[in-house]
Amino acid sequence: MRHSDESGQTVIEYILLLSIITAAFVVVSKGLTRAGLTRMLMRPLQENFARAYQYGHPEALGYDDGGPKKHPRAQGENSFRLFINPYEP
């Protein structure tokens, strides 16, 4: 049996719960940003995975990055491509 004074109690409880969850999310996200963890978590996506996708090796450097290092292709004088294994020294 519902009383007339308890009609909005559930809505208020959901609003309070949502505000607590939102505040916790904001505190955690600000803490991650201040600690630099977001930069550390994004570094593999921006550097290693991008290089592995672009060049085929996570430590490879292209011509724009300072010269071909561990690059899977080497160009010769007669415009040919020689595919090499970047894992060999």
C-alpha positions as CSV (number, residue, x, y, z in Angstrom):
1,M,0.0,0.0,0.0
2,R,1.5,3.4,-1.1
3,H,1.2,6.4,1.0
4,S,0.9,9.8,-0.6
5,D,4.1,11.1,1.0
6,E,6.3,8.3,-0.6
7,S,5.3,8.9,-4.2
8,G,8.7,10.4,-5.3
9,Q,11.1,8.5,-3.1
10,T,12.3,6.1,-5.8
11,V,13.0,8.9,-8.2
12,I,15.0,10.8,-5.6
13,E,17.0,7.7,-4.8
14,Y,17.8,7.1,-8.5
15,I,18.9,10.7,-8.9
16,L,21.1,10.5,-5.8
17,L,22.6,7.2,-7.0
18,L,23.3,8.7,-10.5
19,S,24.9,11.8,-9.0
20,I,27.2,9.6,-6.8
21,I,28.2,7.5,-9.8
22,T,28.8,10.6,-11.9
23,A,30.9,12.2,-9.2
24,A,33.0,9.1,-8.8
25,F,33.6,9.0,-12.6
26,V,34.7,12.6,-12.6
27,V,37.1,12.1,-9.7
28,V,38.7,9.0,-11.3
29,S,39.0,10.7,-14.7
30,K,40.6,13.8,-13.2
31,G,43.0,11.6,-11.2
32,L,44.0,9.7,-14.2
33,T,44.7,12.9,-16.1
34,R,46.7,14.4,-13.3
35,A,48.8,11.3,-12.9
36,G,49.6,11.1,-16.6
37,L,48.1,7.7,-16.9
38,T,46.0,8.6,-19.9
39,R,49.2,9.6,-21.8
40,M,50.9,6.3,-20.7
41,L,47.8,4.3,-21.8
42,M,47.6,6.0,-25.2
43,R,51.4,5.8,-26.0
44,P,51.2,2.2,-27.4
45,L,48.2,3.1,-29.5
46,Q,49.9,6.2,-30.9
47,E,53.4,4.9,-31.4
48,N,53.9,1.1,-31.3
49,F,50.7,-0.1,-32.8
50,A,50.7,2.7,-35.4
51,R,54.3,1.8,-36.4
52,A,53.5,-1.9,-36.5
53,Y,50.4,-1.2,-38.7
54,Q,52.3,1.3,-41.0
55,Y,55.7,-0.4,-41.3
56,G,55.2,-3.9,-40.1
57,H,57.4,-3.6,-37.0
58,P,56.7,-1.7,-33.7
59,E,60.2,-0.2,-33.6
60,A,60.4,0.7,-37.2
61,L,61.0,4.3,-38.3
62,G,60.0,5.7,-41.7
63,Y,61.7,8.3,-43.8
64,D,59.7,11.1,-42.0
65,D,60.8,9.8,-38.6
66,G,64.5,10.1,-39.1
67,G,65.4,7.5,-41.7
68,P,64.4,4.0,-42.4
69,K,65.2,1.8,-39.4
70,K,63.9,-1.7,-39.3
71,H,61.9,-0.8,-42.3
72,P,60.5,-3.8,-44.3
73,R,61.3,-2.2,-47.7
74,A,64.6,-1.0,-49.1
75,Q,64.7,0.7,-52.4
76,G,67.5,0.2,-54.9
77,E,68.9,2.2,-57.8
78,N,66.7,0.6,-60.4
79,S,63.5,1.3,-58.6
80,F,63.0,-2.2,-57.2
81,R,61.8,-3.2,-53.8
82,L,63.7,-5.7,-51.6
83,F,61.7,-7.1,-48.7
84,I,63.8,-7.8,-45.7
85,N,63.1,-9.3,-42.3
86,P,63.2,-6.5,-39.8
87,Y,63.8,-8.9,-36.9
88,E,67.2,-9.9,-38.1
89,P,70.1,-7.7,-36.9
